[in-house]
Amino acid sequence: MKSNSWGKFFGITTFGESHGKAMGVVLEDIKPGLVFPHQQLQSALARRKPGQNKFTSARQETDDYQILSGVFDGITTGMPICIIFPNRDARSQDYEDIKNLFRPGHADFSYFKKFKIFDYRGGGRASGRETICRVAAAEIVDYLLQNIKIQMYAVQIGKMKAAKKCIPPSNTLWWPDNNITAVENYLQQVQEKKNSVGGIVEAVIDNIPPGWGDPVFRKLDAALAEAILSLGAVKGIEFGDGFALAAQTGSQANDQMNEKGFLSNHCGGILGGISTGEQIKFRFVVKPTPSIARRQQTITKSGKSASISISGRHDVCVVPRLIPAAIAMVKLVLADAASYQKLVENKTQNLTDLRESIDKIDEDILIALTRRNHISQAIGKLKKQKEMSVKDIQREEKLLQNLQIKAKEWQLNSAAVEKIWKIILAESRKQQ
């Protein structure tokens, strides 16, 4: 499934379930000759794991890892890096009593409707345990980010709002206000009522050069939004002034400029999908943890009404554990953007960088050919059903003419394009 892979110029694929044998990540396009950042990785994993405070899950995974490939004598080889994280503290028995019930607010119902299989042990791929792969991957790409600074903190937890901001926060709730005791008391009350709360997280990114990101479908804010929304429990995101822009006039919302630069930053550091060089700022909302001990209404696998009370080890508020994963996703987005920007600007003629770029293009060509073959198979089946001829000479000739016109526009060798196209066409006929 392509949904388990992310990135275009820097790519990762994650695998594993919360209660399976292990979680894992495969990283491609990592430059050879880098010292593998063991200490940095362990520190990041420690920030992500539960148990940082009494309001998080009591699941105690060691988060030790094994590197299966791509690293030799502590140095990256340029080959795909595969890392696995064994699940050592999964307690699947906690779910035996509810194995035929869909948990409200979880992905149980939607996953079952899509895949027709119900793995009741925890959240599977939708579990917060999955974020360990993202956090690990992000620590290996720091060499691409140079002096870029990413900070995140909670500005709201449940009904509590931060009045002042001391950044970075010095507590495990990632709370930037000095009233940490009030927040802890509030969460204690929520926990005693067998309930949970969500929150709002603010992110600021400094030292981003202008020009990162791409127009239309590859906008930097779109990429960041996709990355943040891919995290479980995140239900909304806004950049700069966000939804407050609806009440502003153009003269208020526009970021005017003079010879010294921008006079404001209502857009959050991104215009037209491309970074302006100003601080990138966005906020995202996190829903309450769906696993609560309160009795709730639901249905069984067979569609009958039922009630459910979820016991086990769960977070009162998932915000503190989500922030390290969100920081990781921002790193991955920026690493991808940095990799592409290096190619676009062509500032360095480093042979390794150029080879990495062309290898990625070759991979994209193979992916496109694979998808083309799949479509050719579907066309072949449809033609057989309708008793149509496999060959369509007129269409093929017209297509070739169009390709030759484009080859001329793009300064490609027309004869070579025709030769390649005939090979592809012959392969497609085999599929049909």
VOGU-3710 file (C-alpha; in Angstrom, 3 decimals, decimal comma):
1> mksnswgkff> 0,000/0,000/0,000  1,423/3,354/-1,037  -0,307/4,933/1,973  2,425/3,468/4,174  5,110/5,338/2,230  5,846/9,034/2,373  8,105/11,505/0,580  9,201/12,069/-3,007  12,845/13,156/-2,963  13,505/11,661/0,456
11> gittfgeshg> 11,376/8,607/1,136  10,326/6,400/4,034  8,070/3,365/4,380  6,787/2,238/7,770  5,329/-1,110/8,786  4,109/-3,090/11,791  1,157/-3,093/14,184  0,875/-1,959/17,779  0,465/-5,533/19,051  2,489/-7,284/16,351
21> kamgvvledi> 6,066/-8,479/16,745  7,658/-5,155/15,860  7,308/-1,736/14,276  9,683/-0,808/11,505  10,832/1,809/9,026  12,746/1,700/5,746  14,583/4,870/4,704  15,768/5,444/1,165  18,006/8,102/-0,387  20,207/8,510/2,701
31> kpglvfphqq> 23,639/9,799/1,727  26,455/7,269/2,201  29,325/8,001/4,584  27,258/9,536/7,407  27,842/8,548/11,026  24,627/6,897/12,212  23,216/9,159/14,996  22,631/6,550/17,730  22,691/8,944/20,689  20,493/11,507/18,938
41> lqsalarrkp> 18,014/8,786/17,987  17,820/7,407/21,523  17,173/10,893/22,931  14,337/11,463/20,448  12,767/8,084/21,234  12,921/8,881/24,960  10,969/12,123/24,394  8,289/10,231/22,467  7,713/7,231/24,745  4,907/7,147/27,339
51> gqnkftsarq> 5,547/7,392/31,053  6,858/10,964/30,943  4,094/11,967/33,364  1,182/10,335/35,173  -1,323/11,297/32,482  0,173/9,153/29,710  -0,217/5,471/28,895  1,464/3,086/31,320  2,734/0,918/28,455  6,485/0,642/28,999
61> etddyqilsg> 8,276/-0,279/25,795  12,056/-0,323/25,931  12,184/1,214/22,433  15,409/-0,633/21,689  16,039/-1,085/17,993  17,832/-3,270/15,478  19,360/-1,995/12,243  18,897/-4,661/9,596  20,517/-2,926/6,627  22,117/0,224/5,270
71> vfdgittgmp> 24,669/0,771/8,055  28,135/-0,803/8,285  30,564/-0,127/11,129  28,331/2,748/12,245  28,415/4,433/8,810  25,567/4,698/6,291  26,269/2,783/3,079  23,807/4,541/0,768  21,617/1,427/0,670  18,084/1,389/2,169
81> iciifpnrda> 18,224/1,561/5,954  15,797/-0,787/7,713  15,219/-0,374/11,456  12,851/-2,447/13,584  11,534/-1,761/17,086  10,363/-4,935/18,870  7,066/-4,706/20,780  7,966/-6,034/24,224  5,136/-4,715/26,422  1,987/-5,275/24,341
91> rsqdyedikn> -0,842/-6,754/26,409  -3,319/-8,089/23,882  -5,314/-9,798/26,650  -6,580/-6,355/27,689  -8,726/-6,377/24,540  -10,264/-9,850/24,854  -13,442/-8,568/26,518  -14,121/-6,089/23,701  -12,827/-8,041/20,702  -16,240/-8,021/18,993
101> lfrpghadfs> -16,997/-4,363/19,706  -16,041/-1,240/17,778  -14,463/1,365/20,058  -16,063/4,813/19,591  -13,658/7,407/18,210  -11,153/4,767/17,041  -10,397/3,505/13,543  -11,895/0,067/14,291  -15,123/0,581/12,330  -13,587/2,294/9,280
111> yfkkfkifdy> -10,665/-0,186/9,050  -13,121/-3,102/9,205  -15,286/-1,613/6,476  -12,247/-1,162/4,227  -10,264/-4,357/4,853  -13,037/-6,720/6,102  -10,659/-7,930/8,828  -10,850/-6,797/12,452  -7,601/-6,905/14,417  -8,980/-5,978/17,827
121> rgggrasgre> -5,572/-5,844/19,570  -5,002/-2,151/20,149  -5,118/0,243/17,246  -2,894/-1,695/14,848  -1,514/0,730/12,250  -3,716/3,488/13,715  -2,048/3,215/17,136  0,182/5,898/18,597  2,879/3,217/18,720  3,270/3,708/14,956
131> ticrvaaaei> 4,815/7,150/15,485  8,066/5,607/16,717  8,960/4,961/13,066  8,450/8,601/12,110  10,499/9,881/15,045  13,355/7,530/14,201  13,379/8,487/10,519  13,423/12,202/11,311  16,599/11,966/13,385  18,533/10,545/10,444
141> vdyllqniki> 17,788/13,529/8,175  19,094/16,328/10,393  22,097/16,722/8,108  19,705/18,167/5,504  18,210/20,786/7,852  21,389/22,590/8,932  20,454/25,531/11,225  16,670/25,278/10,838  14,991/25,501/14,258  11,655/23,785/14,982
151> qmyavqigkm> 9,724/24,443/18,187  6,336/23,149/19,319  4,325/23,558/22,490  0,749/23,182/23,697  -1,224/26,433/23,791  -4,384/24,704/24,985  -5,076/21,482/26,886  -8,763/20,815/27,265  -10,280/24,048/28,614  -6,940/25,339/29,887
161> kaakkcipps> -5,259/28,016/27,731  -1,675/29,177/28,080  -1,565/32,835/29,128  2,170/33,326/28,696  4,744/31,571/26,574  8,086/30,462/27,925  9,677/28,712/24,949  10,864/26,018/24,930  8,752/24,542/27,761  10,664/22,892/30,579
171> ntlwwpdnni> 8,017/20,326/31,550  6,797/16,994/30,194  3,385/18,398/29,203  5,091/20,756/26,712  3,168/23,550/28,465  4,741/27,010/27,917  2,970/28,774/30,774  4,127/28,904/34,394  0,733/27,648/35,610  1,725/24,003/35,099
181> tavenylqqv> 0,229/23,041/38,484  -3,195/24,274/37,399  -2,998/22,140/34,242  -1,915/19,073/36,209  -4,811/19,535/38,655  -7,198/19,900/35,739  -5,955/16,695/34,090  -6,190/14,878/37,421  -9,874/15,806/37,632  -10,474/14,618/34,057
191> qekknsvggi> -8,719/11,331/34,840  -10,782/10,780/37,981  -13,941/11,241/35,929  -12,730/8,478/33,568  -12,560/10,909/30,697  -10,019/12,524/28,364  -9,310/15,858/26,669  -7,587/17,147/23,549  -5,733/20,369/22,878  -4,119/22,792/20,456
201> veavidnipp> -0,434/22,775/19,518  1,490/25,698/18,068  4,545/25,236/15,845  7,154/27,813/14,831  9,969/27,180/12,364  12,867/29,615/12,114  15,701/30,035/9,611  13,820/28,601/6,631  15,316/30,097/3,457  12,896/31,747/1,017
211> gwgdpvfrkl> 11,942/29,679/-2,016  11,229/26,268/-0,465  8,101/24,482/-1,641  6,442/24,323/-5,050  3,356/25,801/-6,706  -0,109/24,280/-7,096  -0,107/20,661/-5,820  3,280/20,618/-4,064  2,868/23,640/-1,817  4,955/23,707/1,349
221> daalaeails> 1,932/24,446/3,534  0,010/21,642/1,802  2,886/19,232/2,481  3,071/20,289/6,133  -0,699/19,966/6,485  -0,659/16,492/4,940  2,149/15,420/7,257  0,525/16,767/10,437  -2,940/15,467/9,523  -1,443/12,027/8,906
231> lgavkgiefg> -0,899/11,780/12,665  -3,650/10,041/14,580  -5,955/12,371/16,588  -5,129/15,529/14,567  -8,358/16,978/13,131  -7,466/20,454/11,869  -4,639/22,860/11,041  -4,233/26,592/10,345  -1,295/28,673/9,119  -0,404/32,193/10,237
241> dgfalaaqtg> -3,554/33,952/11,409  -5,529/30,977/10,106  -9,290/31,146/10,496  -9,012/34,638/12,006  -8,259/35,842/8,462  -11,961/35,443/7,673  -12,771/38,531/9,754  -9,906/40,643/8,378  -9,858/42,916/5,363  -7,256/42,627/2,642
251> sqandqmnek> -5,380/45,644/3,985  -5,200/43,955/7,383  -4,322/40,459/6,163  -1,727/41,332/3,509  1,904/41,143/4,560  3,198/44,440/3,241  6,890/45,005/2,497  9,533/47,703/2,415  13,251/47,721/1,645  13,936/45,922/4,940
261> gflsnhcggi> 11,523/43,073/4,229  8,058/42,046/5,416  6,196/44,301/7,848  4,007/41,485/9,214  3,553/37,730/8,954  -0,179/37,034/8,775  0,442/34,341/6,143  2,639/32,312/8,486  5,781/32,449/6,368  4,348/30,838/3,228
271> lggistgeqi> 2,899/32,562/0,149  1,781/30,693/-2,962  2,941/27,478/-1,316  6,541/28,736/-1,161  8,463/29,937/1,910  9,028/33,688/2,218  11,991/33,476/4,576  9,859/34,652/7,506  9,046/32,463/10,492  6,695/29,629/9,515
281> kfrfvvkptp> 3,900/29,366/12,048  0,925/27,026/12,290  -1,426/25,493/14,834  -3,214/22,161/14,868  -5,984/20,701/16,985  -5,808/17,299/18,674  -9,000/15,474/19,610  -9,502/13,832/23,038  -8,088/10,340/23,461  -10,963/8,027/22,378
291> siarrqqtit> -10,114/5,234/24,845  -11,962/6,099/28,062  -13,312/4,001/30,921  -16,731/5,659/30,765  -19,592/3,526/29,460  -20,361/4,415/25,810  -22,738/3,213/23,140  -21,434/1,271/20,150  -22,192/-1,705/17,902  -20,799/-5,197/17,485
301> ksgksasisi> -19,102/-6,560/14,352  -22,473/-7,924/13,306  -24,096/-4,479/13,667  -26,030/-4,992/16,909  -26,283/-2,253/19,541  -24,034/-2,659/22,558  -22,202/-0,687/25,230  -18,502/-0,554/25,956  -16,121/0,549/28,705  -12,449/0,559/27,716
311> sgrhdvcvvp> -9,965/-0,466/30,377  -6,226/-0,756/29,922  -3,412/1,773/29,579  -4,395/5,024/27,879  -3,525/8,725/27,817  -5,705/11,309/29,555  -4,427/13,748/26,940  -2,393/12,611/23,940  -0,980/16,092/23,159  2,353/15,662/25,045
321> rlipaaiamv> 3,123/12,382/23,274  2,004/13,668/19,876  4,315/16,695/19,817  7,579/14,714/19,274  5,887/12,880/16,386  4,673/16,178/14,912  8,175/17,633/15,108  9,409/14,521/13,311  6,904/14,986/10,485  7,961/18,620/10,050
331> klvladaasy> 11,570/17,466/9,794  10,653/14,928/7,125  8,723/17,524/5,099  11,624/19,974/5,267  14,167/17,262/4,426  12,141/16,423/1,334  11,894/20,116/0,388  15,613/20,652/0,999  16,517/17,685/-1,201  14,457/19,042/-4,074
341> qklvenktqn> 15,609/22,638/-3,600  19,208/21,506/-3,849  18,399/19,965/-7,221  16,475/23,034/-8,438  19,118/25,586/-7,422  21,964/23,357/-8,635  24,331/25,226/-6,325  26,609/22,275/-5,759  27,956/19,881/-8,347  28,427/17,097/-5,814
351> ltdlresidk> 28,493/13,814/-7,752  26,787/11,880/-4,943  23,921/14,395/-4,723  23,401/14,343/-8,489  23,444/10,543/-8,580  20,896/10,414/-5,753  18,654/12,770/-7,731  18,865/10,778/-10,948  18,330/7,489/-9,077  15,118/8,940/-7,660
361> idedilialt> 13,940/9,954/-11,135  14,706/6,449/-12,447  12,648/5,012/-9,586  9,737/7,320/-10,441  9,905/6,125/-14,067  9,626/2,494/-12,934  6,698/3,342/-10,657  4,949/5,080/-13,576  5,561/2,054/-15,824  4,135/-0,275/-13,178
371> rrnhisqaig> 0,994/1,834/-12,866  0,719/1,968/-16,666  0,854/-1,838/-16,830  -1,911/-2,108/-14,244  -4,103/0,208/-16,311  -3,235/-1,746/-19,470  -4,421/-4,934/-17,780  -7,713/-3,238/-16,890  -8,091/-2,005/-20,498  -7,405/-5,511/-21,796
381> klkkqkemsv> -10,105/-7,025/-19,579  -12,596/-4,356/-20,621  -11,849/-4,915/-24,331  -12,335/-8,650/-23,953  -15,681/-8,106/-22,235  -16,807/-5,871/-25,094  -15,156/-8,090/-27,742  -12,980/-5,242/-28,980  -9,654/-5,532/-30,805  -6,537/-5,113/-28,714
391> kdiqreekll> -4,916/-2,923/-31,370  -6,185/0,593/-32,135  -3,900/1,736/-34,944  -5,412/5,219/-35,366  -5,155/6,021/-31,669  -1,570/4,730/-31,504  -0,498/6,837/-34,497  -2,122/9,954/-33,033  -0,464/9,326/-29,665  2,926/8,948/-31,341
401> qnlqikakew> 2,438/12,244/-33,193  1,623/14,015/-29,908  4,687/12,512/-28,221  6,932/13,662/-31,075  5,545/17,194/-30,768  6,258/17,187/-27,020  9,721/15,724/-27,613  10,500/18,637/-29,894  9,170/21,156/-27,332  11,260/19,607/-24,565
411> qlnsaaveki> 14,345/19,260/-26,807  14,377/15,462/-26,673  15,546/13,139/-29,424  12,367/12,279/-31,392  13,760/8,996/-32,693  14,716/7,895/-29,184  11,264/8,871/-27,847  9,596/6,843/-30,625  11,791/3,831/-29,859  11,031/4,000/-26,131
421> wkiilaesrk> 7,315/4,439/-26,793  7,194/1,373/-29,064  8,881/-0,719/-26,369  6,358/0,486/-23,787  3,481/-0,180/-26,197  4,713/-3,715/-26,882  4,899/-4,363/-23,129  1,361/-3,011/-22,683  0,023/-5,426/-25,312  1,519/-8,293/-23,345
431> qq> -0,487/-7,118/-20,326  -3,678/-7,104/-22,397
//
